[in-house]
Amino acid sequence: MANYLELGLFLPSTKGSLIIAKNMPSRREATWGLNKEVVLAAEAAGMEFALSQVKWRGYGGASGHWDGAQESFTLMAGLAAVTSKINLIASVAVRTVNPAVLAKMAATIDDIADGRFIVNIVAGWNKFEYAQMGLWSDDDYYLNRYDYADEYLTIMKRLWTEDNVTFDGKYFKMEECRSNPKPKRPLKIVSAGQSEGALSFVARHSDYSFIGRMNDTAEQLGVVARKIAALAAEHDRTVTSYTLLNVIAGRTQEEAEARKATFMADRDEVAIEEWLRVSGFDRNRADYQELPPETTTFMSVPYIVGSHEAIARHLDSLAEYGVGGVSLCFPDFENDVPDFIANVMPRLTCRERPAAA
Ligand SMILES: Cc1cc2nc3c(=O)[nH]c(=O)nc-3n(C[C@H](O)[C@H](O)[C@H](O)COP(=O)(O)O)c2cc1C
């Protein structure tokens, strides 16, 4: 029996999703209507989760890429009320909200969702998102971001289980802090990141880890998944590794390649320059190295271009190598999600659950 692969959506809660190109599909704005529509479709098709990003600033240009982004926790609170089975993952940028406030927000959404709520901890990598609101003036924050996140999550977890929390940390002080009502069960934690700091954080705190760089093979992902599982085992914990995948599908390989070609021809150079600049790939730096156009157009995120059959086989191979789940992103959510459900999901072998004993 093949390993089971969970499926979820990397929601279109940020304008333009994961392709920096002009003339994208008409419904590319981050709206409640589009997000609700695709989550309900995913839930009806049996997908396990939906994740929304936290984003505070986009990259401009004609595409206005990520210039619009719905706030993750409020979006997921709305989705919690209109869904009944699918797990909902909201993202918090730990620099922006006090952990006691966040602990209560999460417990409230988990109550609305009746136990289906999960928190994605974002340590923060993009100074320009936070500096604009006066929340990142210390230059060494980037180096210490996972120590900061560690204190943050330690406090949240304690507030979810203890009556009074007193905490004297480097970054946070709590004085007999209270948070009620408690969630009915400890909330699951997601985090992404593959730096050494991130991996150590994941091993100690997370239940799910997002792994994968743009050109990683399924086999390479399997190696990282096993490394994380081994690190977690040192803390008597279990961490399941997921990956993110931008799916550009067609009825045939040629049709899918033609779709990719339109995005490449249409790449938004202005927005890409801004993304490069704020991501630390500034062309003015002496050590700057030109990135392949695919890397910049698809934001350095793993992607696949293929027929329905080819995409199904790739997902099966991810499961075989021990990846536990995939968060799916699409260029045109409105049409691509129903297409994936109708034409890729029935071809998957990694969705057959073992029969109950
Ligand atoms: C599935 C997934 C979700 C992510 N969500 C966010 C997010 O909501 N906001 C954000 O700024 N970064 C997000 N990231 C980026 C990671 O949090 C992390 O900063 C990045 O992978 C760099 O890792 P590092 O901190 O180990 O260098 C996400 C990454 C993945 C793969």
The ligand as a Tripos MOL2 file, in Angstrom:
@<TRIPOS>MOLECULE
LIG
   31    33     1     0     0
SMALL
NO_CHARGES

@<TRIPOS>ATOM
      1 C1          4.0320   26.6800    3.0240 C.3       1 LIG1
      2 C2          4.8060   27.9120    3.4230 C.ar      1 LIG1
      3 C3          4.1440   28.9480    4.0440 C.ar      1 LIG1
      4 C4          4.8120   30.1320    4.3530 C.ar      1 LIG1
      5 N1          4.1050   31.1480    4.8820 N.ar      1 LIG1
      6 C5          4.7070   32.3300    5.0320 C.ar      1 LIG1
      7 C6          3.9510   33.4540    5.3970 C.ar      1 LIG1
      8 O1          2.7440   33.3430    5.6370 O.2       1 LIG1
      9 N2          4.5750   34.6590    5.4990 N.ar      1 LIG1
     10 C7          5.9140   34.8050    5.2790 C.ar      1 LIG1
     11 O2          6.4130   35.9020    5.3810 O.2       1 LIG1
     12 N3          6.6770   33.7280    4.9790 N.ar      1 LIG1
     13 C8          6.0900   32.5260    4.8250 C.ar      1 LIG1
     14 N4          6.8490   31.4470    4.4470 N.ar      1 LIG1
     15 C9          8.3200   31.5610    4.4780 C.3       1 LIG1
     16 C10         8.8660   30.8170    5.7110 C.3       1 LIG1
     17 O3          8.1970   31.1970    6.8890 O.3       1 LIG1
     18 C11        10.3750   31.0090    5.9240 C.3       1 LIG1
     19 O4         10.6390   32.2980    6.3490 O.3       1 LIG1
     20 C12        11.1600   30.7660    4.7100 C.3       1 LIG1
     21 O5         10.8870   29.4520    4.2590 O.3       1 LIG1
     22 C13        12.6680   30.9990    4.9510 C.3       1 LIG1
     23 O6         13.1420   30.0810    5.8980 O.3       1 LIG1
     24 P1         14.2560   30.4290    6.9700 P.3       1 LIG1
     25 O7         13.6230   31.3030    7.9930 O.co2     1 LIG1
     26 O8         14.6900   29.1080    7.5200 O.co2     1 LIG1
     27 O9         15.3550   31.1070    6.2490 O.co2     1 LIG1
     28 C14         6.1980   30.2640    4.1070 C.ar      1 LIG1
     29 C15         6.8870   29.1940    3.5050 C.ar      1 LIG1
     30 C16         6.1950   28.0450    3.1470 C.ar      1 LIG1
     31 C17         6.9550   26.9360    2.4660 C.3       1 LIG1
@<TRIPOS>BOND
     1     1     2 1
     2     2     3 ar
     3     2    30 ar
     4     3     4 ar
     5     4     5 ar
     6     4    28 ar
     7     5     6 ar
     8     6     7 ar
     9     6    13 1
    10     7     8 2
    11     7     9 ar
    12     9    10 ar
    13    10    11 2
    14    10    12 ar
    15    12    13 ar
    16    13    14 ar
    17    14    15 1
    18    14    28 ar
    19    15    16 1
    20    16    17 1
    21    16    18 1
    22    18    19 1
    23    18    20 1
    24    20    21 1
    25    20    22 1
    26    22    23 1
    27    23    24 1
    28    24    25 2
    29    24    26 1
    30    24    27 1
    31    28    29 ar
    32    29    30 ar
    33    30    31 1
@<TRIPOS>SUBSTRUCTURE
     1 LIG1         1 GROUP 0 **** ****
